Amino acid sequence: MPPNDSYPLGEQVAELRSDVRHIQSDVTDIKAELRATNQRIDGTNQRIEDVKDSLIQRIDSVNESLGNRINALTQSLNAAKIWVLVLGGSAYGSLLLILAKGFKWL
């Protein structure tokens, strides 16, 4: 608003006051909207934290379950190795016995 000699000072001050009140009203509205936005963000952050905690619990549960299954599989494979050795030894022993009888060593 350029100063103008034909525009009285009293009216200029009154218009400035009106503009300042309008700006204050706008600032108040912006602050209220900012508070509401911050509350929504805080709520969203809390939901994200809840989901993160839930996922961590699920991952830990799956990890523990897989660890137990791997341990059980390892024990099963170790038992299978012993059986393979025993059965293989029996098969070789039987083959040697058959060869010995075939060559009349016994």
C-alpha positions as CSV (number, residue, x, y, z in Angstrom):
1,M,0.0,0.0,0.0
2,P,1.9,3.1,-1.2
3,P,1.6,6.2,0.9
4,N,-0.7,8.7,-0.7
5,D,-1.3,12.3,0.4
6,S,-5.0,12.0,-0.5
7,Y,-5.4,9.0,1.7
8,P,-5.7,10.1,5.3
9,L,-3.3,8.7,7.9
10,G,-6.2,7.6,10.2
11,E,-7.7,5.5,7.4
12,Q,-4.2,4.0,6.6
13,V,-3.7,3.0,10.3
14,A,-7.2,1.5,10.4
15,E,-6.6,-0.5,7.3
16,L,-3.2,-1.7,8.6
17,R,-4.9,-2.8,11.8
18,S,-7.5,-4.7,9.8
19,D,-4.7,-6.3,7.8
20,V,-2.8,-7.3,10.9
21,R,-6.0,-8.8,12.5
22,H,-6.5,-10.8,9.3
23,I,-2.9,-12.0,9.3
24,Q,-3.2,-12.9,13.0
25,S,-6.4,-14.9,12.2
26,D,-4.6,-16.7,9.4
27,V,-1.6,-17.5,11.7
28,T,-4.0,-18.8,14.3
29,D,-5.7,-21.1,11.7
30,I,-2.3,-22.3,10.5
31,K,-1.2,-23.1,14.1
32,A,-4.4,-25.1,14.7
33,E,-3.9,-27.0,11.4
34,L,-0.2,-27.6,12.3
35,R,-1.2,-29.0,15.7
36,A,-3.8,-31.3,14.1
37,T,-1.2,-32.5,11.5
38,N,1.4,-33.1,14.3
39,Q,-1.2,-35.2,16.2
40,R,-1.9,-37.3,13.0
41,I,1.8,-37.8,12.5
42,D,2.3,-38.8,16.1
43,G,-0.6,-41.3,15.7
44,T,0.9,-42.7,12.5
45,N,4.3,-43.0,14.2
46,Q,2.8,-45.0,17.0
47,R,1.1,-47.3,14.5
48,I,4.4,-47.8,12.7
49,E,6.1,-48.6,16.0
50,D,3.3,-51.1,16.8
51,V,3.7,-52.8,13.4
52,K,7.5,-52.8,13.8
53,D,7.2,-54.5,17.2
54,S,4.7,-57.0,15.8
55,L,7.0,-57.8,12.9
56,I,10.0,-58.2,15.2
57,Q,8.1,-60.7,17.4
58,R,7.0,-62.7,14.3
59,I,10.5,-62.8,12.9
60,D,11.9,-63.9,16.3
61,S,9.2,-66.6,16.5
62,V,10.0,-67.8,12.9
63,N,13.7,-67.7,13.7
64,E,13.3,-69.8,16.8
65,S,11.0,-72.3,15.0
66,L,13.5,-72.6,12.1
67,G,16.3,-73.1,14.6
68,N,14.4,-75.9,16.3
69,R,13.7,-77.5,13.0
70,I,17.3,-77.3,11.8
71,N,18.5,-78.8,15.1
72,A,16.0,-81.7,14.7
73,L,17.1,-82.2,11.1
74,T,20.7,-82.2,12.1
75,Q,20.0,-84.9,14.8
76,S,18.1,-86.9,12.2
77,L,20.9,-86.7,9.7
78,N,23.4,-87.8,12.4
79,A,21.3,-90.8,13.2
80,A,20.9,-91.6,9.5
81,K,24.7,-91.5,9.1
82,I,25.1,-94.2,11.8
83,W,22.5,-96.4,10.2
84,V,24.2,-96.0,6.8
85,L,27.5,-97.1,8.3
86,V,25.9,-100.1,10.0
87,L,23.9,-101.2,7.0
88,G,26.9,-100.6,4.7
89,G,29.2,-102.6,7.0
90,S,26.6,-105.4,7.0
91,A,26.3,-105.4,3.2
92,Y,30.1,-105.6,2.8
93,G,30.3,-108.3,5.5
94,S,27.6,-110.3,3.7
95,L,29.4,-109.8,0.4
96,L,32.7,-111.0,1.9
97,L,30.9,-114.0,3.4
98,I,29.4,-114.9,0.0
99,L,32.8,-114.6,-1.7
100,A,34.4,-116.7,1.0
101,K,31.9,-119.5,0.6
102,G,32.1,-119.2,-3.2
103,F,35.9,-119.6,-3.2
104,K,35.5,-122.3,-0.5
105,W,37.5,-120.4,2.0
106,L,35.1,-121.4,4.7
